[in-house]
């Protein structure tokens, strides 16, 4: 496998989508309205991580592009849970890609405690030899969900996917605490936004 050649369109997609999604924030600021987007990140899945997934799921070489949907990964981080659905609605209205699948791990959290909204999109990228359709995953989550997922991801890496039961339980409790934090913050959303607006004007 020539990885540089294989990953080139994915790199391009991540760069293009980062610009497009990041570009939404200043538009809200220009209109003096609350931006549902706090920040955007993107990455191309590391090669060892792709190889591991291929091996674990016994994916045939010719099916890698179709089966591993998060080689190009974008993350949109929001302040409030409501904002996630605002972003989802805005993404559904776009004409520069098509949505292939949506997974709501917020209303239906994962067993680990993981919460996030996932969108798999098909994005047309113009390469020097023509257009290529590339799958990408957009994860949309709150700051609290992101804090939890980042920490859990590190622990998963540390324990090679076998987190001890006691830590797993603590993580599940932490996931609930994070969700409670999101709920409490949502209840005082307007107060927070007013404060941020005053701060922004100073
Ligand atoms: P990495 O290192 O972030 O790239 P399946 O698990 O079979 O339903 P699939 O294809 O894994 O299907 O998709 P899913 O579940 O939507 O997960 C894709 C990505 O979501 C993961 O990529 C993670 O980034 C994130 N994710 C899903 N579940 C969890 C979780 O329990 N904890 C954390 N921290 N992240 C999660 P990768 O390839 O697993 O990892």
Boltz pocket constraint, residues with backbone or C-beta under 6 A from the ligand:
constraints:
  - pocket:
      binder: B
      contacts: [[A, 45], [A, 49], [A, 53], [A, 67], [A, 69], [A, 70], [A, 103], [A, 110], [A, 112], [A, 113], [A, 114], [A, 118], [A, 148], [A, 149], [A, 150], [A, 152], [A, 153]]
      max_distance: 6.0
